[in-house]
Amino acid sequence: MPTFGFSAFLKLLSLNPRPQRREVRVRLSPSTGGYDFHRSLRLKSARLMIDGEELQALIDEASDLGNPAERRSLEAGLRQLDAWRVANPGQVLAVQSALYVSPSEEFKISFLPDFGYRLGGQTLAVHVWNTATVPLSARMTYAALALVSAAYTDGSAPDDVAVLSLPDNRLLRLSDVPDQRELAANVANNLDRLFVSVREDILGSIEPPDIRPGGSPGIL
């Protein structure tokens, strides 16, 4: 069963039907795993927000990255995150993660908040989004947040969950919109059906073994 990180899941939801189907096929195909372009930002976001490390020291570390595009993205993301923190003072804290399993157990979503924030007396679990090349759909973002919010157990659940979109300085809080459970359920069920359909396509494209007269597969 494929497991999506939350940013990867948001990207999947942003795709049109044909590229979305291709992405699901990639997820269902054997793979050794790809390079996580945003891993450095996630790690340094926690160090900036939770551990209180200096912004410039973290940016200086980025010079060690060999990929110039990743280095620029990391630096811009850290600066935007620091500016948001200054403009939105609050208590920073660590919060628990959650794992969502789809109704038909076709996929999982791993929600690992980059930090927790105490705002207005509520604990907010925040996921940082830093992909400027993919337009973030607010509607699908709220649906995705509703899925992972439901995955929390009572003892570890934050009061609210949110996505902080750094490219456009938007904080999308689940509590800011009406109940999203119906839309979230439809999204999850549609994706379950898509995964089943793509898996059937993959199995249908595999040629059957060469059965010889003796009744056993031939050896080439």
Stockholm file with secondary structure:
# STOCKHOLM 1.0

chainA/1-220         MPTFGFSAFLKLLSLNPRPQRREVRVRLSPSTGGYDFHRSLRLKSARLMIDGEELQALIDEASDLGNPAERRSLEAGLRQLDAWRVANPGQVLAVQSALYVSPSEEFKISFLPDFGYRLGGQTLAVHVWNTATVPLSARMTYAALALVSAAYTDGSAPDDVAVLSLPDNRLLRLSDVPDQRELAANVANNLDRLFVSVREDILGSIEPPDIRPGGSPGIL
#=GR chainA/1-220 SS CCEEEHHHHHHHHHSCHHHHHHHHHHHHSCCCCCCCTTHHHHHHHHHHHTSCCCHHHHHHHGGGCSCHHHHHHHHHHHHHHHHHHHHSCCEEECCCCEEEECTTSSCEEEECCSEEEEETTEEEEEEEECCTTSCCCHHHHHHHHHHHHHHSCTTTCCSEEEEEETTTTEEEEGGGSSCCHHHHHHHHHHHHHHHHHHHHHHHHHSCCCCBCTTSSBCCC
#=GC SS_cons         CCEEEHHHHHHHHHSCHHHHHHHHHHHHSCCCCCCCTTHHHHHHHHHHHTSCCCHHHHHHHGGGCSCHHHHHHHHHHHHHHHHHHHHSCCEEECCCCEEEECTTSSCEEEECCSEEEEETTEEEEEEEECCTTSCCCHHHHHHHHHHHHHHSCTTTCCSEEEEEETTTTEEEEGGGSSCCHHHHHHHHHHHHHHHHHHHHHHHHHSCCCCBCTTSSBCCC
//
